[in-house]
Amino acid sequence: MTIIIMKSLACLSFIWLFMAISSVQAQTYNQTVFDTDGQPVEAGVEYYIRPAITDFGGRFTLILRNNTCPYYVGQENSDASEGTPVTFTPFAEGETLIREFRDVKIEFQAITICIQSLAWKVGERDPTTGRRLIVTGEDDSTYSLLNYFRIDGTEIENVYTLTWCPAEPCPINCGKPLCGEAGPLIEDGDRLVALDGNFVLPVEFHRA
């Protein structure tokens, strides 16, 4: 009888622990992203993305690599440069706020010489480093997985990292994506933003 009671208590303890962990994950999963003023980041509103630490380049902007279209996602070399604002569009219809660990489309808001979408997209691998570059343009495949990124929270308030690891747009039969976190990649004096590096760039969002 004692053994049965102990087994029952152990089973209940495991269930309670599992429920507690699941609850924490759910809270983190849906936590609102905040800008530098402590206000919720809203869908469809323009924001500048900038490093949350000094000496790691300026605001995010468009980089015309090799002087040919399409544009790539990069950074200004200096904090003094204005950068290019972006908007966020959640994959989940009806969402008006941007939330951590949820899939969003990120799109630069600018008039350019390239007649194309300025939505972020996972692009080709850099031949030298093997890292995946972030380019602009629409992913015309069935689920447009390459266009959906994620904003992950950090231990520092209102500081985040950017990740490509689509989940919501992908049905069960999509397979597990090769997730990657975004960081800087220096090329011929330009600061590109790429996945799969050793350093993940912490960022913050400043309302335009």
MDTraj code that builds the backbone (N, CA, C; nanometers):
import mdtraj as md
import numpy as np

residues = "MET THR ILE ILE ILE MET LYS SER LEU ALA CYS LEU SER PHE ILE TRP LEU PHE MET ALA ILE SER SER VAL GLN ALA GLN THR TYR ASN GLN THR VAL PHE ASP THR ASP GLY GLN PRO VAL GLU ALA GLY VAL GLU TYR TYR ILE ARG PRO ALA ILE THR ASP PHE GLY GLY ARG PHE THR LEU ILE LEU ARG ASN ASN THR CYS PRO TYR TYR VAL GLY GLN GLU ASN SER ASP ALA SER GLU GLY THR PRO VAL THR PHE THR PRO PHE ALA GLU GLY GLU THR LEU ILE ARG GLU PHE ARG ASP VAL LYS ILE GLU PHE GLN ALA ILE THR ILE CYS ILE GLN SER LEU ALA TRP LYS VAL GLY GLU ARG ASP PRO THR THR GLY ARG ARG LEU ILE VAL THR GLY GLU ASP ASP SER THR TYR SER LEU LEU ASN TYR PHE ARG ILE ASP GLY THR GLU ILE GLU ASN VAL TYR THR LEU THR TRP CYS PRO ALA GLU PRO CYS PRO ILE ASN CYS GLY LYS PRO LEU CYS GLY GLU ALA GLY PRO LEU ILE GLU ASP GLY ASP ARG LEU VAL ALA LEU ASP GLY ASN PHE VAL LEU PRO VAL GLU PHE HIS ARG ALA".split()
xyz = np.array([
    [0.0833, -0.1208, 0.0000],
    [0.0000, 0.0000, 0.0000],
    [0.0868, 0.1260, 0.0000],
    [0.1929, 0.1243, 0.0847],
    [0.2832, 0.2393, 0.0934],
    [0.3519, 0.2646, -0.0399],
    [0.3929, 0.1545, -0.1066],
    [0.4615, 0.1672, -0.2358],
    [0.3690, 0.2293, -0.3394],
    [0.2414, 0.1876, -0.3379],
    [0.1443, 0.2412, -0.4335],
    [0.1245, 0.3899, -0.4116],
    [0.1147, 0.4315, -0.2833],
    [0.0971, 0.5740, -0.2513],
    [0.2174, 0.6546, -0.2973],
    [0.3394, 0.6012, -0.2714],
    [0.4612, 0.6720, -0.3115],
    [0.4686, 0.6867, -0.4628],
    [0.4311, 0.5803, -0.5353],
    [0.4311, 0.5876, -0.6814],
    [0.3297, 0.6897, -0.7306],
    [0.2142, 0.6952, -0.6645],
    [0.1104, 0.7908, -0.7033],
    [0.1572, 0.9338, -0.6808],
    [0.2236, 0.9568, -0.5653],
    [0.2751, 1.0906, -0.5354],
    [0.3831, 1.1308, -0.6352],
    [0.4702, 1.0346, -0.6704],
    [0.5759, 1.0633, -0.7680],
    [0.5158, 1.0989, -0.9027],
    [0.4107, 1.0258, -0.9404],
    [0.3432, 1.0521, -1.0677],
    [0.2792, 1.1901, -1.0674],
    [0.2131, 1.2248, -0.9553],
    [0.1505, 1.3569, -0.9442],
    [0.2549, 1.4676, -0.9472],
    [0.3693, 1.4445, -0.8802],
    [0.4765, 1.5447, -0.8789],
    [0.5274, 1.5704, -1.0197],
    [0.5430, 1.4626, -1.0973],
    [0.5880, 1.4771, -1.2364],
    [0.4874, 1.5567, -1.3179],
    [0.3590, 1.5273, -1.2985],
    [0.2541, 1.5985, -1.3723],
    [0.2543, 1.7462, -1.3364],
    [0.2665, 1.7761, -1.2043],
    [0.2695, 1.9163, -1.1612],
    [0.3913, 1.9886, -1.2196],
    [0.5080, 1.9203, -1.2187],
    [0.6295, 1.9800, -1.2739],
    [0.6131, 2.0068, -1.4225],
    [0.5570, 1.9102, -1.4946],
    [0.5350, 1.9260, -1.6383],
    [0.4419, 2.0433, -1.6662],
    [0.3353, 2.0547, -1.5855],
    [0.2399, 2.1643, -1.6041],
    [0.3053, 2.2987, -1.5755],
    [0.3921, 2.3032, -1.4732],
    [0.4598, 2.4280, -1.4383],
    [0.5535, 2.4716, -1.5497],
    [0.6317, 2.3756, -1.6051],
    [0.7238, 2.4070, -1.7148],
    [0.6463, 2.4531, -1.8373],
    [0.5374, 2.3829, -1.8681],
    [0.4553, 2.4188, -1.9838],
    [0.3978, 2.5583, -1.9680],
    [0.3581, 2.5929, -1.8440],
    [0.3013, 2.7251, -1.8180],
    [0.4043, 2.8344, -1.8409],
    [0.5292, 2.8127, -1.7926],
    [0.6357, 2.9110, -1.8120],
    [0.6661, 2.9279, -1.9600],
    [0.6747, 2.8160, -2.0338],
    [0.7025, 2.8230, -2.1767],
    [0.5923, 2.8982, -2.2498],
    [0.4677, 2.8744, -2.2103],
    [0.3556, 2.9420, -2.2753],
    [0.3604, 3.0919, -2.2497],
    [0.3967, 3.1318, -2.1260],
    [0.4054, 3.2741, -2.0938],
    [0.5166, 3.3402, -2.1744],
    [0.6318, 3.2731, -2.1851],
    [0.7438, 3.3274, -2.2619],
    [0.7079, 3.3350, -2.4095],
    [0.6407, 3.2333, -2.4578],
    [0.6045, 3.2236, -2.5989],
    [0.5184, 3.3412, -2.6430],
    [0.4317, 3.3883, -2.5555],
    [0.3364, 3.4923, -2.5932],
    [0.3712, 3.6305, -2.5390],
    [0.4875, 3.6457, -2.4796],
    [0.5214, 3.7737, -2.4186],
    [0.5351, 3.8826, -2.5243],
    [0.4817, 3.9994, -2.4949],
    [0.4850, 4.1114, -2.5888],
    [0.6267, 4.1649, -2.6042],
    [0.6627, 4.2028, -2.7265],
    [0.7900, 4.2692, -2.7546],
    [0.7722, 4.4190, -2.7293],
    [0.8711, 4.4812, -2.6644],
    [0.8626, 4.6235, -2.6315],
    [0.9727, 4.7022, -2.7013],
    [0.9420, 4.8301, -2.7312],
    [1.0416, 4.9159, -2.7955],
    [1.1272, 4.9860, -2.6905],
    [1.2131, 5.0771, -2.7364],
    [1.3067, 5.1440, -2.6457],
    [1.2374, 5.2382, -2.5482],
    [1.1127, 5.2740, -2.5755],
    [1.0351, 5.3580, -2.4836],
    [0.9493, 5.2753, -2.3885],
    [0.9632, 5.1432, -2.3969],
    [0.8844, 5.0568, -2.3105],
    [0.7421, 5.0361, -2.3574],
    [0.7154, 5.0710, -2.4838],
    [0.5820, 5.0539, -2.5400],
    [0.5762, 4.9265, -2.6247],
    [0.4601, 4.8609, -2.6311],
    [0.4490, 4.7398, -2.7131],
    [0.4794, 4.7677, -2.8601],
    [0.5525, 4.6779, -2.9228],
    [0.5792, 4.6886, -3.0662],
    [0.4536, 4.6446, -3.1407],
    [0.4069, 4.7304, -3.2323],
    [0.2802, 4.7075, -3.3005],
    [0.3013, 4.6645, -3.4453],
    [0.2113, 4.5821, -3.4924],
    [0.2139, 4.5397, -3.6324],
    [0.1837, 4.6591, -3.7224],
    [0.2566, 4.6685, -3.8346],
    [0.2302, 4.7727, -3.9327],
    [0.2875, 4.9091, -3.9004],
    [0.3510, 4.9242, -3.7854],
    [0.4123, 5.0515, -3.7452],
    [0.5620, 5.0445, -3.7754],
    [0.6204, 5.1559, -3.8187],
    [0.7615, 5.1560, -3.8569],
    [0.8532, 5.1675, -3.7349],
    [0.9575, 5.0846, -3.7358],
    [1.0584, 5.0848, -3.6296],
    [1.1973, 5.0744, -3.6914],
    [1.2941, 5.1327, -3.6216],
    [1.4340, 5.1102, -3.6567],
    [1.4866, 4.9969, -3.5691],
    [1.5617, 4.9069, -3.6300],
    [1.6303, 4.8028, -3.5543],
    [1.7744, 4.8483, -3.5358],
    [1.8212, 4.8473, -3.4130],
    [1.9578, 4.8923, -3.3877],
    [2.0240, 4.8014, -3.2844],
    [2.1582, 4.7939, -3.2861],
    [2.2278, 4.7107, -3.1874],
    [2.2007, 4.7610, -3.0457],
    [2.1883, 4.6686, -2.9537],
    [2.1666, 4.7060, -2.8138],
    [2.2987, 4.7262, -2.7407],
    [2.4106, 4.7112, -2.8127],
    [2.5431, 4.7326, -2.7561],
    [2.6206, 4.8253, -2.8490],
    [2.7185, 4.8949, -2.7941],
    [2.7959, 4.9904, -2.8731],
    [2.9084, 4.9203, -2.9495],
    [2.9597, 4.9905, -3.0499],
    [3.0740, 4.9441, -3.1298],
    [3.0427, 4.8205, -3.2133],
    [2.9160, 4.7997, -3.2443],
    [2.8784, 4.6885, -3.3318],
    [2.7899, 4.7374, -3.4461],
    [2.8297, 4.8510, -3.5038],
    [2.7580, 4.9045, -3.6181],
    [2.6372, 4.9864, -3.5784],
    [2.5677, 5.0361, -3.6828],
    [2.4521, 5.1212, -3.6610],
    [2.3214, 5.0495, -3.6878],
    [2.2214, 5.1291, -3.7211],
    [2.0880, 5.0746, -3.7451],
    [2.0864, 4.9841, -3.8681],
    [1.9877, 4.8971, -3.8713],
    [1.9735, 4.8070, -3.9853],
    [1.9310, 4.8865, -4.1082],
    [1.9781, 4.8402, -4.2239],
    [1.9497, 4.9112, -4.3480],
    [1.9622, 4.8159, -4.4660],
    [1.9375, 4.8693, -4.5847],
    [1.9505, 4.7939, -4.7093],
    [2.0934, 4.8043, -4.7617],
    [2.1488, 4.6920, -4.8030],
    [2.2828, 4.6893, -4.8619],
    [2.2718, 4.6356, -5.0044],
    [2.3208, 4.7150, -5.1005],
    [2.3212, 4.6707, -5.2402],
    [2.4540, 4.6000, -5.2655],
    [2.4528, 4.4695, -5.2529],
    [2.5749, 4.3894, -5.2621],
    [2.6160, 4.3742, -5.4085],
    [2.7422, 4.3993, -5.4366],
    [2.7973, 4.3892, -5.5730],
    [2.7257, 4.4813, -5.6723],
    [2.6598, 4.5847, -5.6186],
    [2.5902, 4.6840, -5.7023],
    [2.4829, 4.6234, -5.7920],
    [2.4237, 4.5133, -5.7482],
    [2.3157, 4.4516, -5.8250],
    [2.2007, 4.4161, -5.7308],
    [2.0790, 4.4147, -5.7856],
    [1.9631, 4.3730, -5.7073],
    [1.9708, 4.2217, -5.6861],
    [1.9146, 4.1696, -5.5789],
    [1.8311, 4.2357, -5.4780],
    [1.9145, 4.2969, -5.3660],
    [1.8464, 4.3695, -5.2796],
    [1.9115, 4.4238, -5.1613],
    [1.9289, 4.3146, -5.0558],
    [2.0314, 4.3351, -4.9723],
    [2.0559, 4.2463, -4.8590],
    [2.0312, 4.3224, -4.7289],
    [2.0047, 4.2479, -4.6239],
    [1.9869, 4.3081, -4.4918],
    [2.1246, 4.3326, -4.4318],
    [2.1461, 4.4554, -4.3870],
    [2.2747, 4.4899, -4.3284],
    [2.2599, 4.5983, -4.2237],
    [2.3730, 4.6567, -4.1876],
    [2.3753, 4.7639, -4.0886],
    [2.4513, 4.8835, -4.1429],
    [2.4138, 5.0007, -4.0936],
    [2.4963, 5.1183, -4.1171],
    [2.6284, 5.0993, -4.0429],
    [2.7344, 5.1582, -4.0951],
    [2.8640, 5.1465, -4.0286],
    [2.8753, 5.2361, -3.9065],
    [2.7881, 5.3375, -3.8997],
    [2.7974, 5.4359, -3.7921],
    [2.6630, 5.4548, -3.7231],
    [2.6686, 5.4859, -3.5940],
    [2.5466, 5.5168, -3.5189],
    [2.4811, 5.6449, -3.5688],
    [2.5603, 5.7300, -3.6352],
    [2.5084, 5.8594, -3.6797],
    [2.4150, 5.8464, -3.7996],
    [2.4253, 5.7366, -3.8738],
    [2.3410, 5.7181, -3.9923],
    [2.2006, 5.6753, -3.9510],
    [2.1026, 5.7180, -4.0297],
    [1.9628, 5.6995, -3.9904],
    [1.9152, 5.5552, -4.0011],
    [1.9621, 5.4831, -4.1011],
    [1.9126, 5.3478, -4.1218],
    [1.7815, 5.3475, -4.1985],
    [1.7225, 5.2301, -4.2129],
    [1.5972, 5.2134, -4.2866],
    [1.4949, 5.1462, -4.1956],
    [1.3772, 5.2054, -4.1796],
    [1.2781, 5.1457, -4.0888],
    [1.2169, 5.0184, -4.1461],
    [1.1621, 4.9378, -4.0571],
    [1.0939, 4.8144, -4.0963],
    [0.9546, 4.8123, -4.0349],
    [0.8698, 4.7272, -4.0898],
    [0.7424, 4.6949, -4.0264],
    [0.7383, 4.5449, -4.0005],
    [0.6570, 4.5065, -3.9031],
    [0.6410, 4.3659, -3.8668],
    [0.4977, 4.3221, -3.8953],
    [0.4840, 4.2057, -3.9567],
    [0.3520, 4.1487, -3.9841],
    [0.3466, 4.0080, -3.9264],
    [0.2685, 3.9860, -3.8216],
    [0.2604, 3.8515, -3.7626],
    [0.1996, 3.7509, -3.8601],
    [0.2450, 3.6277, -3.8509],
    [0.1829, 3.5223, -3.9309],
    [0.0389, 3.4997, -3.8857],
    [0.0166, 3.5069, -3.7551],
    [-0.1175, 3.4846, -3.7000],
    [-0.2086, 3.6012, -3.7370],
    [-0.3127, 3.5731, -3.8094],
    [-0.4058, 3.6773, -3.8522],
    [-0.4760, 3.7392, -3.7317],
    [-0.4944, 3.8709, -3.7381],
    [-0.5652, 3.9408, -3.6322],
    [-0.4767, 3.9903, -3.5199],
    [-0.3506, 3.9465, -3.5155],
    [-0.2588, 3.9938, -3.4116],
    [-0.2189, 4.1383, -3.4408],
    [-0.2299, 4.2235, -3.3413],
    [-0.1911, 4.3637, -3.3581],
    [-0.0611, 4.3964, -3.2862],
    [-0.0194, 4.3093, -3.1944],
    [0.1061, 4.3281, -3.1228],
    [0.2050, 4.2192, -3.1627],
    [0.3328, 4.2533, -3.1567],
    [0.4377, 4.1572, -3.1893],
    [0.4785, 4.0852, -3.0615],
    [0.4908, 3.9531, -3.0706],
    [0.5181, 3.8730, -2.9519],
    [0.6445, 3.7893, -2.9702],
    [0.7104, 3.7628, -2.8575],
    [0.8335, 3.6843, -2.8598],
    [0.8064, 3.5422, -2.9089],
    [0.9054, 3.4887, -2.9805],
    [0.9038, 3.3499, -3.0263],
    [0.7856, 3.3186, -3.1182],
    [0.7318, 3.4210, -3.1828],
    [0.6236, 3.4005, -3.2792],
    [0.6741, 3.4408, -3.4176],
    [0.6197, 3.3800, -3.5199],
    [0.6658, 3.4060, -3.6561],
    [0.6117, 3.5385, -3.7083],
    [0.7031, 3.6210, -3.7598],
    [0.6653, 3.7502, -3.8174],
    [0.7394, 3.7716, -3.9487],
    [0.6762, 3.8464, -4.0362],
    [0.7436, 3.8909, -4.1582],
    [0.7992, 4.0303, -4.1305],
    [0.9261, 4.0514, -4.1645],
    [0.9927, 4.1803, -4.1440],
    [1.0179, 4.2415, -4.2812],
    [0.9783, 4.3673, -4.2990],
    [0.9906, 4.4295, -4.4315],
    [1.0404, 4.5728, -4.4191],
    [1.1465, 4.6048, -4.4936],
    [1.1956, 4.7420, -4.4982],
    [1.0920, 4.8319, -4.5665],
    [1.0862, 4.9566, -4.5204],
    [0.9968, 5.0555, -4.5794],
    [1.0816, 5.1629, -4.6469],
    [1.0962, 5.1517, -4.7786],
    [1.1810, 5.2449, -4.8531],
    [1.1449, 5.2385, -5.0009],
    [1.1820, 5.3434, -5.0728],
    [1.1706, 5.3459, -5.2188],
    [1.3100, 5.3183, -5.2745],
    [1.3226, 5.2163, -5.3582],
    [1.4540, 5.1751, -5.4067],
    [1.4547, 5.1630, -5.5592],
    [1.5730, 5.1387, -5.6123],
    [1.5873, 5.1208, -5.7570],
    [1.5527, 4.9782, -5.7991],
    [1.5398, 4.8884, -5.7017],
    [1.5055, 4.7492, -5.7323],
    [1.3539, 4.7322, -5.7237],
    [1.2939, 4.6862, -5.8308],
    [1.1487, 4.6673, -5.8327],
    [1.1187, 4.5291, -5.7749],
    [1.1024, 4.5249, -5.6438],
    [1.0865, 4.3971, -5.5748],
    [1.0355, 4.4211, -5.4337],
    [0.9935, 4.3141, -5.3695],
    [0.9566, 4.3205, -5.2286],
    [1.0814, 4.3435, -5.1441],
    [1.0641, 4.4156, -5.0338],
    [1.1745, 4.4395, -4.9410],
    [1.1581, 4.3574, -4.8129],
    [1.0772, 4.2510, -4.8224],
    [1.0620, 4.1596, -4.7086],
    [1.1902, 4.0795, -4.6893],
    [1.2256, 4.0551, -4.5641],
    [1.3446, 3.9754, -4.5357],
    [1.3220, 3.8307, -4.5789],
    [1.4289, 3.7692, -4.6257],
    [1.4215, 3.6298, -4.6690],
    [1.5576, 3.5635, -4.6484],
    [1.5572, 3.4418, -4.6015],
    [1.6829, 3.3670, -4.5905],
    [1.7343, 3.3394, -4.7310],
    [1.8587, 3.3805, -4.7558],
    [1.9149, 3.3686, -4.8894],
    [2.0228, 3.2624, -4.8996],
    [2.1144, 3.2854, -4.9928],
    [2.2189, 3.1880, -5.0215],
    [2.3277, 3.1900, -4.9143],
    [2.4118, 3.0896, -4.9175],
    [2.5250, 3.0842, -4.8248],
    [2.6419, 3.1660, -4.8801],
    [2.7062, 3.2389, -4.7916],
    [2.8275, 3.3102, -4.8288],
    [2.9355, 3.2068, -4.8601],
    [2.9986, 3.2133, -4.9774],
    [3.0944, 3.1092, -5.0163],
    [3.2177, 3.1020, -4.9274],
    [3.2518, 3.2117, -4.8619],
    [3.3722, 3.2134, -4.7785],
    [3.3461, 3.1570, -4.6394],
    [3.2380, 3.2014, -4.5764],
    [3.2105, 3.1624, -4.4377],
    [3.1101, 3.0480, -4.4260],
    [3.0327, 3.0247, -4.5313],
    [2.9281, 2.9232, -4.5246],
    [2.8032, 2.9687, -4.4522],
    [2.8000, 3.0943, -4.4104],
    [2.6838, 3.1461, -4.3381],
    [2.5731, 3.1861, -4.4357],
    [2.4491, 3.1701, -4.3917],
    [2.3354, 3.2080, -4.4752],
    [2.3090, 3.3580, -4.4636],
    [2.3061, 3.4247, -4.5774],
    [2.2798, 3.5679, -4.5807],
    [2.1292, 3.5923, -4.5719],
    [2.0934, 3.7140, -4.5314],
    [1.9526, 3.7537, -4.5305],
    [1.9340, 3.8556, -4.6422],
    [1.8541, 3.8180, -4.7389],
    [1.8312, 3.8982, -4.8579],
    [1.6900, 3.9552, -4.8498],
    [1.6481, 4.0309, -4.9494],
    [1.5099, 4.0784, -4.9544],
    [1.4390, 4.0177, -5.0746],
    [1.3088, 3.9984, -5.0595],
    [1.2295, 3.9405, -5.1671],
    [1.1286, 3.8418, -5.1115],
    [1.0335, 3.8043, -5.1934],
    [0.9298, 3.7112, -5.1504],
    [0.9720, 3.5664, -5.1752],
    [0.9402, 3.4817, -5.0796],
    [0.9589, 3.3383, -5.0964],
    [0.8331, 3.2833, -5.1635],
    [0.8461, 3.2390, -5.2872],
    [0.7300, 3.1946, -5.3645],
    [0.6976, 3.0461, -5.3456],
    [0.7662, 2.9813, -5.2520],
    [0.7362, 2.8404, -5.2277],
    [0.6016, 2.8274, -5.1559],
    [0.5563, 2.7061, -5.1363],
    [0.4207, 2.6805, -5.0875],
    [0.3893, 2.7510, -4.9566],
    [0.4804, 2.7450, -4.8591],
    [0.4507, 2.7990, -4.7266],
    [0.5276, 2.9277, -4.6943],
    [0.6095, 2.9758, -4.7864],
    [0.6867, 3.1000, -4.7674],
    [0.7677, 3.0980, -4.6382],
    [0.8239, 2.9836, -4.6050],
    [0.8952, 2.9699, -4.4781],
    [1.0151, 3.0634, -4.4677],
    [1.0802, 3.0913, -4.5808],
    [1.2025, 3.1717, -4.5777],
    [1.1759, 3.3171, -4.5405],
    [1.0498, 3.3603, -4.5437],
    [1.0148, 3.4989, -4.5122],
    [0.9793, 3.5215, -4.3653],
    [0.9727, 3.4157, -4.2862],
    [0.9252, 3.4326, -4.1483],
    [1.0383, 3.4186, -4.0474],
    [1.0532, 3.5246, -3.9683],
    [1.1576, 3.5305, -3.8663],
    [1.0925, 3.5362, -3.7281],
    [1.1768, 3.5394, -3.6273],
    [1.1290, 3.5340, -3.4897],
    [1.2080, 3.6335, -3.4064],
    [1.1428, 3.6961, -3.3102],
    [1.2083, 3.7863, -3.2159],
    [1.2140, 3.7149, -3.0814],
    [1.3345, 3.6855, -3.0354],
    [1.3521, 3.6107, -2.9111],
    [1.3939, 3.7038, -2.7981],
    [1.3330, 3.6866, -2.6826],
    [1.3685, 3.7667, -2.5668],
    [1.5024, 3.7251, -2.5079],
    [1.5637, 3.8156, -2.4333],
    [1.6878, 3.7876, -2.3617],
    [1.6657, 3.8168, -2.2137],
    [1.7699, 3.7995, -2.1349],
    [1.7597, 3.8278, -1.9919],
    [1.7562, 3.9775, -1.9634],
    [1.7896, 4.0586, -2.0640],
    [1.7897, 4.2044, -2.0468],
    [1.6580, 4.2607, -2.0985],
    [1.5969, 4.3470, -2.0209],
    [1.4663, 4.4024, -2.0554],
    [1.4713, 4.4795, -2.1871],
    [1.3766, 4.4503, -2.2752],
    [1.3595, 4.5188, -2.4041],
    [1.4777, 4.4999, -2.4996],
    [1.5556, 4.3953, -2.4771],
    [1.6654, 4.3595, -2.5670],
    [1.6360, 4.2201, -2.6223],
    [1.6577, 4.2041, -2.7538],
    [1.6130, 4.0823, -2.8216],
    [1.7195, 4.0316, -2.9182],
    [1.6976, 3.9113, -2.9687],
    [1.7773, 3.8596, -3.0794],
    [1.6816, 3.8198, -3.1912],
    [1.7348, 3.8121, -3.3126],
    [1.6546, 3.7769, -3.4296],
    [1.6931, 3.6372, -3.4770],
    [1.5931, 3.5555, -3.5014],
    [1.6155, 3.4146, -3.5346],
    [1.5290, 3.3747, -3.6532],
    [1.5832, 3.2855, -3.7363],
    [1.4992, 3.2207, -3.8375],
    [1.4751, 3.0783, -3.7916],
    [1.3512, 3.0477, -3.7595],
    [1.3151, 2.9132, -3.7142],
    [1.1633, 2.8989, -3.7271],
    [1.1116, 2.8972, -3.8506],
    [0.9665, 2.9020, -3.8708],
    [0.8950, 2.7816, -3.8107],
    [0.7827, 2.8105, -3.7457],
    [0.7031, 2.7040, -3.6848],
    [0.5563, 2.7166, -3.7249],
    [0.5005, 2.8365, -3.7063],
    [0.3574, 2.8550, -3.7332],
    [0.3190, 2.8354, -3.8798],
    [0.4001, 2.8823, -3.9768],
    [0.3592, 2.8644, -4.1171],
    [0.3753, 2.7215, -4.1665],
    [0.4415, 2.6378, -4.0871],
    [0.4831, 2.5066, -4.1361],
    [0.3929, 2.3952, -4.0847],
    [0.3223, 2.3255, -4.1729],
    [0.2453, 2.2086, -4.1310],
    [0.3377, 2.0982, -4.0791],
    [0.2785, 1.9942, -4.0253],
    [0.3555, 1.8863, -3.9636],
    [0.4527, 1.8224, -4.0619],
    [0.4149, 1.8142, -4.1887],
    [0.4976, 1.7428, -4.2859],
    [0.6091, 1.8277, -4.3464],
    [0.6343, 1.9474, -4.2909],
    [0.7405, 2.0332, -4.3448],
    [0.8800, 1.9843, -4.3067],
    [0.8909, 1.9145, -4.1956],
    [1.0227, 1.8773, -4.1463],
    [1.0800, 1.9867, -4.0583],
    [1.1824, 1.9536, -3.9819],
    [1.2430, 2.0494, -3.8899],
    [1.3366, 2.1434, -3.9653],
    [1.3180, 2.2766, -3.9515],
    [1.4055, 2.3699, -4.0227],
    [1.5439, 2.3772, -3.9593],
    [1.6420, 2.4185, -4.0379],
    [1.7770, 2.4404, -3.9872],
    [1.7814, 2.5821, -3.9309],
    [1.7442, 2.5951, -3.8041],
    [1.7297, 2.7270, -3.7418],
    [1.8640, 2.7988, -3.7332],
    [1.8591, 2.9318, -3.7315],
    [1.9810, 3.0107, -3.7196],
    [1.9533, 3.1462, -3.6588],
    [2.0506, 3.1982, -3.5829],
    [2.0381, 3.3293, -3.5198],
    [2.1194, 3.4318, -3.5980],
    [2.0739, 3.5561, -3.5952],
    [2.1331, 3.6613, -3.6783],
    [2.2463, 3.7342, -3.6071],
    [2.3512, 3.7611, -3.6840],
    [2.4646, 3.8374, -3.6334],
    [2.5366, 3.9049, -3.7494],
    [2.6381, 3.9853, -3.7210],
    [2.7062, 4.0612, -3.8263],
    [2.8024, 3.9763, -3.9088],
    [2.8189, 4.0177, -4.0337],
    [2.9171, 3.9577, -4.1244],
    [2.9788, 4.0708, -4.2054],
    [3.1080, 4.0940, -4.1876],
    [3.1764, 4.2039, -4.2558],
    [3.2238, 4.1569, -4.3927],
    [3.1890, 4.2349, -4.4971],
    [3.2290, 4.2007, -4.6335],
    [3.2630, 4.3283, -4.7096],
    [3.3888, 4.3440, -4.7448],
    [3.4337, 4.4594, -4.8239],
    [3.3870, 4.5923, -4.7646],
    [3.3958, 4.6034, -4.6337],
    [3.3587, 4.7276, -4.5672],
    [3.2115, 4.7406, -4.5344],
    [3.1289, 4.6493, -4.5841],
    [2.9857, 4.6505, -4.5527],
    [2.9570, 4.5565, -4.4365],
    [2.8567, 4.5943, -4.3579],
    [2.8133, 4.5096, -4.2467],
    [2.6845, 4.4390, -4.2874],
    [2.6957, 4.3144, -4.3288],
    [2.5784, 4.2347, -4.3619],
    [2.5254, 4.1673, -4.2359],
    [2.3996, 4.1252, -4.2421],
    [2.3407, 4.0468, -4.1336],
    [2.3203, 3.9055, -4.1866],
    [2.3726, 3.8072, -4.1137],
    [2.3685, 3.6689, -4.1605],
    [2.3381, 3.5752, -4.0443],
    [2.2969, 3.4548, -4.0782],
    [2.2700, 3.3520, -3.9782],
    [2.3955, 3.2679, -3.9539],
    [2.3894, 3.1856, -3.8492],
    [2.4865, 3.0774, -3.8260],
    [2.6247, 3.1234, -3.7806],
    [2.6374, 3.2431, -3.7273],
    [2.7680, 3.2889, -3.6812],
    [2.7947, 3.2529, -3.5360],
    [2.9155, 3.2848, -3.4898],
    [2.9526, 3.2590, -3.3507],
    [2.9020, 3.3669, -3.2563],
    [2.8649, 3.4827, -3.3130],
    [2.8175, 3.5936, -3.2305],
    [2.6761, 3.6312, -3.2729],
    [2.5852, 3.6335, -3.1767],
    [2.4464, 3.6724, -3.2020],
    [2.4294, 3.8174, -3.1586],
    [2.3805, 3.9014, -3.2487],
    [2.3710, 4.0447, -3.2216],
    [2.2449, 4.0767, -3.1414],
    [2.2598, 4.1315, -3.0196],
    [2.1415, 4.1768, -2.9454],
    [2.0903, 4.3078, -3.0048],
    [1.9590, 4.3192, -3.0183],
    [1.9016, 4.4371, -3.0832],
    [1.7881, 4.4949, -2.9996],
    [1.7506, 4.6167, -3.0353],
    [1.6348, 4.6821, -2.9762],
    [1.5595, 4.7553, -3.0863],
    [1.4366, 4.7925, -3.0565],
    [1.3484, 4.8507, -3.1575],
    [1.3095, 4.9927, -3.1164],
    [1.3386, 5.0873, -3.2059],
    [1.3092, 5.2283, -3.1802],
    [1.2014, 5.2745, -3.2772],
    [1.0919, 5.3236, -3.2236],
    [0.9809, 5.3652, -3.3095],
    [1.0223, 5.4826, -3.3971],
    [0.9919, 5.4729, -3.5255],
    [1.0330, 5.5770, -3.6215],
    [0.9500, 5.7038, -3.6040],
])
top = md.Topology()
chain = top.add_chain()
for i, resn in enumerate(residues, 1):
    res = top.add_residue(resn, chain, resSeq=i)
    for name in ("N", "CA", "C"):
        top.add_atom(name, md.element.get_by_symbol(name[0]), res)
traj = md.Trajectory(xyz[None], top)
